[in-house]
Amino acid sequence: MKILSAEFVKSCRLAADYPAERLPEIAFLGRSNVGKSSLINSLLGRKTLAHVSRTPGKTRLINFFEVRTDDPIIGRFYTVDVPGYGYAKVAQAVKADWGDMINAYLRRRSELCAVVLLIDGRHIQTLDISTVRWLCAIGRPPIVVATKVDKLKQAERQRLLSEVRETLQLPDGLPVVPYSSVTHQGREHLWALLRERIGLMRART
């Protein structure tokens, strides 16, 4: 598969501002500083499409990127960068606003065909566990991506999948993808899962 183009479209807070074109959407969600922007850039073969910041909590709106491919099933779709959760230094009122914004998008957006939940497999936190449970409860079972696997030793990588599944208490059938935005390990596996989700949505419409 070849990516023909990947372009930023708009940043949104309210549902009225979301893109009107009814393309499949893939949302990327995770704790602040888990590597969402780096993964999006790696997945789409770009260096600076999604802004990478060393300061957690920089993404404060829902960012839409239009992606065009030559794959007959994937075609065109939106990659959606959702604000990270769990950054303690953000004011409580701002965190509440983020929560309402994210909740509304994930629960109600009919174009959303997959949620990619990024976790740091080395440091799984209670918020990661509760987020998995919440996504499953609202009918958005995620594709779990364990980021930064290039920082693990070989023995740690071999244990990663079972440890992530056990710690997150994942239901059977929920996929886990070890990923490195540095080496691009996991890129083809993640694309295969996204292709399947997009194909299922296109088959229903």
N, C-alpha and C positions, 0 to 999 in steps of 0.2 A: 504494500500500500504506500502511496505517495501523498504527502500533505501538500496541497497546491497553494494554500494561503492560510494564515492565522492572524486575525486582526482584532484589536480591542474595539468593542462596540459602544458600551456605555456602563456607567456605574449607577446603581439604583438603590433606593431605600424602600419606596412604596410599590405595590403591585401595579399601580397605574403607569409606572415608569418602565416596566419590563418590556423587552422587545415584543413587538406585535406579531412578527413573523413566527409561525408555529413550527419551529424546528425542534428536534429532540434536544434535550439539555442534560448535561452531565455535571453534577455539582461536586465540588471538592471541599471537604470539611475536615477540620482537625484542630488540635490545640495550637495556640499561638507559638510560632517558631518551630513547628514540626517539619517544615520544609514544603509547604503547599506550592508556593511560587516556583521553587526550584523544580519540583516534580512536574508541574504544568509545562514549564519551559523544556524540560527533558522529554516529556511525552510528545510534545509538538515539534521537537527539533528546532527550538528557538533559544536564543541566549537571553533576551531581555523582554519577551512578550509580557510576562507577568513580573512585576517589580519585586525583586528580592531585597529584603531589608534585614539588617542585623538587629533591629529594634522590634520586639514583639508588639502586636496590637496595631500595626500600621494599616491593615486592611479594615476599613470601617463601613464599607458599603458592599453590596453584592455586585461583583464585576462580571460582565458578560463579554466573551470573546467568540467571534464567529470563525469556525474552522471549516475549510473546504478540502475534501480528499478526492482521490480518483477511485475509491472503493465504491462499487455499486450499491452496497448495503449501507455503509456509513454515510456516504454522500456529504451533506452539509449538516453541521450541528453547532450548538453553543456549548462551550466550556464555561462553567460558572464557578468563580472563585468566591467562596463564602467566608465572611470574617471568622478568624480563629476564636476559639473559646478558651477561658481559663487564665487570661492575663490579669494578674492581681492589681497592677498599677493603674488600670483604667478605672475611672470614676464609676461608682455604683450605678448612677443614673444612666451613664453611657452603656454599661454592660446590660442593663435592663432593656434599653432600646435595641441593642444588638439582638438580645434574645427574642424579643417580639418580632423583629424583622426576619430573623432566620427561621423562627417557628412558622410564620405566615408563609414564607416561600416553600419550605419543605413539606408542609402539610397540604397546601392548596394548589401548587403549580402543576397543572395537568401535563405540561410538556416535559416535566422531569422524568427521565427514564432510568437514571442510576445515580446513586450517591456513593462517592468514593471517600471513605473515612481513613484519614492518615493517622497513624500512631507511631510513636517511637518505640520500637520493640525492646529497646534497652531500658526504657523507663515508662512502663505502662502505669497510668494513674487512675484513680477512682473515677474521675470525670470521663475517661475513655470508656470504662465499663458501663457507666450509666448512659453515655451517649449511644452505645451499641444497643442497649436495651430499649432506649427511647425510640430510636430509628426503627427497630423491629416492631415496636408497639404501634407506631403510626403508619405502618405498611411501607416503610422505606428500608428494607434490609440492605445493609451496605456491602460494598466490596471493600474489604479491609486491606489497606496497604501499609506494610511495615517499612518505614523509611530509614535511610542512612545505614543500610546493611554493609556498606563498604567500610564502616567503622568497626565492624565485628570481626573477631577472629574466625577462622574456618570452623572450628568446633562449635562456636556460638551460633554461626549461621545454620549449622545442621540441626540445632535444637530449636531454632527460632519459631518455626511453624507450630510445633506442638506446644511450646510455651505460650505463644500468643493465643492460640485457640483455648488453652486451659485457663489462662489468666482472664481473658475477656469473656469466658463462658459462652463461646459462640455456638449458635444452633448448627446442627448438621447441615451441610450444603452451602454454608456461607463461605465464600472464597477468601483466602488470605494470599497476598502477593508480596514477597520480599522485594524491595526496590532500592536502587541506588541512583540518585540523580547525577552522580559523578561518573559511574561506569555504565549507566543505563541498564543495569541488570533488572529484569522484571518488566521491561518496556513491552516486549512482544506479548507476554502473558496478559498484561493489563489491557492492551489493545484488543486481544481476542475476547476478553470478557466484555469490554465496552461495545464491541461489534455485535456481540450476541444480544446485549440489552437494547441497543439501537434497532437491531433487526426485529426484535419482538414488538417494539413500539410501532415501527413502520408497518408491520403485519396487521396490527389492530386498527390502523387508520386508513 
